[in-house]
């Protein structure tokens, strides 16, 4: 997941000792997406909604053909 440096959810997690060892910084959103990260729903809600809508369409399974 990627987000803003001032994200309230991330700052709360960091205050509790989370995220610190696994933080990765990117130059821009395009680089984060290319690396396989998704946008944060808290600080990037519009980007998250677009990602969620796109990933839902991509995960629709085809009907089972019964092994034929």
Buried (B, 14 or more C-beta within 10 A) or exposed (E): BBBEEEBEBBBEEEEEEEBEEEEEEEEEBEEBBEEEBBBBBBBBEEBBEEBEEEEEEEEEEEEEEEEE
